[in-house]
Amino acid sequence: MTKFKKIISLFTVVAIAAAALCCLSTAVFAAEDDLVIGDFSNGEVGGWTKQSNGTMEIVNDVARYGSAASLKWGDLGKSNYVYSPLLSGDNSLGKLLGYKYLNVWMYSDAANDQKFNLIYQDKTVNKYVQLTGIVNWSGWKLVQFDVSSYSLSKFAGSSETDDVQLFFNIGGWGTTAVDGTALYFDKIWFSNDNPGAIEEQSEVIKSSVQDGVGDVPVTNREVVFSADRLLKLEKDYYADKLTVSCGENTLTQGTDYYVYHELNKLYVVFADDLTRDFEYTITLNGNAECEDGTAIGADYSVSFTAGGPELAINEYNFSCGTALPQSGKITVTAGASNTTETAQTGALIVGVYDKTTNAMKALGIGNAVTVGVGETMTFSAEVSADSYDNCYVRAFLWDSADGMYTFGDYAELN
């Protein structure tokens, strides 16, 4: 971690820090115009139903990394159907025809070449388009259908206001159930952006943690490797292609850490917080391959030392919720845990900044709070402005207004 020097004044330093932080990358969210037809990741069926044979149920033992559940479609026999809710009104056929992709996160235990249909049906005039897939993978896969060329002419006699229903089928339209097949769904949605697109990068593989870096937060349990192409569509393929050590000890996969992968991302997730001041090394075997058969080429290793902020921030909360008010007072609170063997003191700092110039318009400094070893405490600070028009509010946890040693990430509301 780095101490900031007080060059001119506290206000000047905060403004400079804010301008620099504006350059940091932020989380990427789904496009605003995505239309989600089914999202089972939180254990909700959301209006989906089944007909005829087979079972449909929410399960927790198979879920994408970061999700809590999935929808299982199993015990398949003849004529199996799983139906979406009816899409009508604002989500009728005319809107759906404006999308480029129909996306489905699906899981299969085995690549058994099971054929399945996804029927895109105009319920008003009973016209449909048949989309077909083959389960030639194991684990999770983003199955995509390009629907960018679809128009009303694809559904003879249809109109833009017609109702639509999607349904999966096995046992009809040229498909037969393969014994033992069970398919799982995480999310089903229409989009204009391609969620399966892989960003270009100069390296075959790179890591979210830079090799040789120190002070990686002890609460940072996840290291992500990004490849320049699609990774293997085979579940658990990389589990034995990695070695992970802490100090002189080799860690055990499935106990000390877990391995997940999807698209071009390989996740190494530690079961517990990292051990402060210990060096960790993750090595990916150079013989590990991507889906196109390309090998990594040479062992790829990343070493880092656990340390990071002595106060680990759990969550920031703004009294105004997720949107700034027109004017008045905003109270910000943050819970933080002491990850060290000595007491730590901090104070919450909240600033109001102009979006155009990044100039600070107002500043609030909370009371200093001391957090004992293993304890979690709440910090708070208030800031007021006559107008929040064209502004954003940013909160930091520092050791003090004079020391300006930063604990962890900031939070921003705009």
PyMOL commands that set and color helices and strands:
alter all, ss='L'
color gray80, all
select helices_A, chain A and resi 10-21+89-91+93-96+152-154
alter helices_A, ss='H'
color red, helices_A
select strands_A, chain A and resi 35-39+49-52+55-59+70-74+80-83+101-108+114-122+127-135+139-146+164-170+183-191+205-207+213-217+222-227+242-246+249-250+257-262+265-270+279-284+300-307+311-318+328-338+344-354+360-365+369-371+376-385+391-398+411-413
alter strands_A, ss='S'
color yellow, strands_A
deselect
rebuild
show_as cartoon
